[in-house]
């Protein structure tokens, strides 16, 4: 299949598409005209995302995937090519969260959970997307990694999460560099406090002085707008990094 015609969007793969920012991003991409393959471990959650797409349902494909498994990741991108012919965009969104604890109290199982999903899973999806984008005709595509403010400045008691997001930042830089000969761009979106999508209250967060406080949030629409801006750039333009967060959220110096 050739590249999208002028005025049409292309084909996107979104990981973690069964809920949260992945679901919001996938639905926004479909509404903007993209065909989207959504990946996640829970098939029922993926089907719920498709049911929310309305008339865009026919441009959504659910692909149950464990992104920690190289064979499952390869099958994900094979499904995308079989259904839609190519891959123009990967939103590398899926990750894992673990309890926040002081370094001395971090469980080995929590460390491996976040590294296997957030780091290895992000790498495996990016590697497979890179392979597809390099070989397809016309060549090229875009990878957007979901980072976090902690990729730049940590909170207290987040050594595992912070390390994982720093690794994603390094991967973003390496992919951006290695993709140049093939027309493959890679950028990263670091989103701060998004209002809980279930309408519940915002939980308190630990501040730099060790106290707890409920911080301000932004609606998920601000994240979606940023994702669509990055995805809509022409092939010769890359948004390398963007941080979107409430104006009063502690970030610079976490103060």
C-alpha positions in Angstrom: 0.0 0.0 0.0 1.3 3.4 -0.8 1.6 6.4 1.5 -1.7 8.2 2.5 -3.1 10.5 -0.2 -2.9 14.2 0.2 -5.4 15.3 2.8 -5.7 11.9 4.4 -4.1 10.6 7.6 -2.1 7.4 7.8 -2.0 4.3 9.9 -1.1 4.5 13.6 -0.3 1.9 16.3 -1.2 2.9 19.8 -0.1 0.8 22.8 -2.0 0.8 26.0 -5.1 1.5 24.0 -7.5 -0.1 26.4 -7.8 2.9 28.7 -6.3 6.1 30.0 -4.2 8.3 27.7 -3.9 5.4 25.2 -7.6 5.3 24.7 -7.9 9.0 24.6 -5.1 9.3 22.1 -6.4 6.5 19.9 -9.9 7.9 19.7 -8.6 11.4 18.9 -6.5 10.0 16.1 -9.5 8.1 14.6 -11.6 11.3 14.8 -8.7 13.1 13.0 -8.9 10.6 10.2 -6.2 8.0 11.1 -6.7 4.3 10.9 -5.5 2.9 14.3 -4.4 -0.4 15.7 -4.8 -0.4 19.5 -2.7 -2.8 21.5 -3.1 -3.9 25.1 -3.2 -7.0 27.3 -7.0 -6.9 28.0 -9.1 -7.7 24.9 -12.3 -6.5 26.5 -10.8 -3.1 27.3 -9.7 -2.8 23.6 -13.2 -3.6 22.5 -14.6 -1.0 24.8 -12.3 1.6 23.1 -13.6 0.5 19.7 -17.2 0.8 20.9 -16.5 4.5 21.8 -15.3 5.4 18.3 -18.8 5.7 16.8 -18.6 6.0 13.0 -14.8 5.6 13.2 -15.1 2.0 14.4 -14.3 0.6 11.0 -10.9 2.3 11.2 -9.9 0.7 14.5 -8.4 -2.7 15.0 -7.9 -4.4 18.4 -4.7 -6.4 18.7 -4.3 -8.0 22.2 -0.6 -7.8 22.9 1.9 -8.2 25.7 4.6 -5.6 24.7 7.2 -7.4 26.8 7.1 -10.4 24.4 9.1 -9.8 21.2 7.0 -12.4 19.2 3.7 -10.7 20.3 5.1 -7.3 19.3 6.1 -8.6 15.9 2.6 -10.1 15.5 1.1 -6.7 16.4 2.8 -4.9 13.6 2.2 -7.8 11.2 -1.5 -7.3 12.0 -1.3 -3.6 11.3 0.3 -4.2 7.9 -2.1 -7.0 7.0 -5.2 -4.8 7.8 -4.0 -1.4 6.7 -0.9 -1.9 4.5 1.7 0.1 6.4 2.5 1.9 9.6 3.0 5.7 9.7 2.9 6.4 13.4 3.6 4.6 16.7 2.4 6.1 19.9 4.5 4.2 22.4 2.2 4.8 25.4 2.0 1.6 27.4 3.9 1.5 30.7 3.7 0.3 34.2 3.3 1.9 37.6 4.7 0.7 40.9 4.3 1.9 44.5 6.4 4.9 45.4 9.0 3.9 48.1 12.4 5.1 49.3 15.3 3.5 47.4 16.1 1.0 50.2 12.6 -0.3 50.3 12.0 -0.8 46.5 11.1 -4.4 45.9 13.0 -6.2 43.2 9.7 -7.3 41.6 8.6 -3.7 41.3 11.9 -2.8 39.7 11.6 -5.6 37.1 7.9 -4.8 36.5 8.5 -1.3 35.5 11.7 -2.0 33.5 10.2 -4.9 31.6 7.2 -2.9 30.5 8.2 0.8 30.4 11.7 0.3 29.1 11.9 -3.1 27.3 8.3 -2.9 26.0 8.8 0.6 24.7 12.1 -0.5 23.0 10.5 -3.7 21.4 7.6 -1.7 19.9 10.0 1.0 18.7 12.3 -1.6 17.2 9.5 -3.3 15.3 8.0 0.0 14.1 11.5 1.1 12.9 11.8 -2.2 10.9 8.5 -1.7 9.3 9.0 2.0 8.5 12.4 1.4 7.1 11.3 -1.3 4.7 7.9 0.0 3.6 7.4 2.1 0.4 7.3 5.1 0.6 9.8 4.8 3.5 9.5 6.5 6.8 7.2 7.2 9.7 7.0 8.8 13.2 7.4 7.4 16.7 6.1 9.3 19.7 7.2 8.0 23.1 5.2 8.7 26.2 7.6 10.1 28.7 6.9 12.0 31.9 8.2 15.1 33.7 10.2 12.5 35.7 12.3 11.9 32.6 13.9 15.2 33.5 13.2 15.9 37.2 12.3 13.3 39.8 9.8 13.3 42.6 10.8 11.8 46.0 10.6 8.0 46.3 10.4 7.4 42.5 13.8 5.9 41.8 12.3 3.0 39.6 9.9 5.1 37.7 12.4 8.0 37.2 15.1 5.6 36.0 12.6 4.0 33.5 11.5 7.4 32.1 15.1 8.5 31.8 15.7 5.4 29.8 12.8 6.2 27.5 14.2 9.7 27.0 17.6 8.1 25.9 15.7 5.8 23.5 13.9 8.8 22.1 17.2 10.5 21.3 18.8 7.4 19.8 15.8 6.6 17.6 15.7 10.2 16.4 19.3 10.0 15.4 19.2 6.5 13.9 16.0 7.2 12.0 17.4 10.1 10.0 18.6 8.1 7.0 15.2 6.4 6.6 12.8 9.3 7.2 11.9 8.1 10.6 11.4 10.7 13.3 11.0 10.2 17.0 9.8 12.6 19.6 8.6 12.5 23.2 5.6 13.9 25.0 6.0 14.5 28.8 2.6 15.1 30.3 2.0 16.2 33.8 -1.1 15.9 36.0 -4.1 15.0 33.9 -7.5 15.1 35.6 -8.6 11.5 36.5 -10.5 10.2 33.5 -13.0 8.5 35.7 -14.1 11.8 37.2 -12.7 10.9 40.6 -10.6 13.2 42.9 -6.9 13.9 42.2 -4.8 12.0 44.7 -2.2 13.9 46.7 1.5 13.8 45.6 4.6 14.0 47.6 6.4 17.4 47.4 10.1 18.1 47.5 10.0 18.7 51.2 8.2 15.4 51.9 4.8 16.9 52.5 1.7 15.7 50.6 -0.5 18.0 48.5 -3.2 17.8 45.9 -1.9 19.5 42.8 -3.6 21.1 39.9 -4.5 19.2 36.8 -5.3 19.8 33.1 -8.1 18.1 31.2 -7.2 15.2 29.0 -8.0 17.4 25.9 -4.7 19.3 26.5 -2.8 16.1 26.1 -4.8 15.0 23.1 -4.2 18.4 21.4 -0.4 18.0 21.9 -0.4 14.4 20.6 -2.3 15.4 17.4 0.0 18.4 16.9 3.1 16.1 17.0 1.4 13.5 14.8 0.4 16.0 12.2 3.8 17.4 11.5 5.1 17.0 7.9 7.8 14.3 7.5 10.6 16.9 7.4 9.6 18.3 10.8 10.0 16.7 14.2 8.7 17.8 17.6 11.7 16.4 19.6 10.3 17.0 23.1 7.3 18.7 24.5 6.2 19.0 28.2 2.6 19.9 28.8 1.3 20.3 32.3 -0.7 22.7 34.5 1.0 26.0 34.8 1.1 25.8 38.6 2.2 22.2 38.8 5.5 21.7 40.6 8.1 20.7 38.0 11.1 23.0 37.6 13.0 22.0 40.7 9.8 20.3 41.7 8.9 23.6 43.4 
